[in-house]
Amino acid sequence: MAQDSRQNNTKFTFVDLAIVIIVLSILTLMAILYTLPCGTLSPSG
């Protein structure tokens, strides 16, 4: 039974996968905007 509980704890659900994708997408978008020469989020536009 211990193995079953461990598998359930380490098993990724669609919700977890969606959250990870959304977070990575936001971080990537912010990184791109910050690295752009005339990024909208850049302090010195």
C-alpha positions in Angstrom: 0.0 0.0 0.0 2.9 2.3 0.6 4.0 2.0 -3.0 0.4 2.9 -4.2 0.3 6.0 -2.0 3.8 7.1 -3.3 2.7 6.7 -6.9 -0.4 8.7 -6.3 1.6 11.5 -4.7 4.2 11.6 -7.5 1.6 11.2 -10.2 1.0 14.4 -12.3 -2.6 15.3 -12.9 -3.9 17.5 -15.8 -4.4 20.3 -13.4 -0.8 20.2 -12.2 0.5 20.0 -15.8 -1.7 23.0 -16.8 -0.4 25.0 -13.9 3.2 24.2 -14.8 2.6 25.1 -18.4 0.9 28.4 -17.5 3.7 29.4 -15.1 6.5 28.5 -17.6 4.6 30.4 -20.3 4.3 33.6 -18.1 8.0 33.4 -17.1 9.1 32.9 -20.7 6.9 35.8 -21.9 8.2 38.1 -19.2 11.8 37.1 -20.0 11.2 37.9 -23.7 9.7 41.2 -22.9 12.5 42.2 -20.6 15.2 41.1 -23.2 13.5 43.1 -26.0 15.3 46.4 -26.9 12.0 48.3 -26.5 10.2 46.0 -24.2 7.0 47.3 -22.6 8.0 46.0 -19.2 11.5 47.4 -19.4 12.2 50.2 -16.8 14.1 52.3 -19.4 11.9 52.2 -22.4 
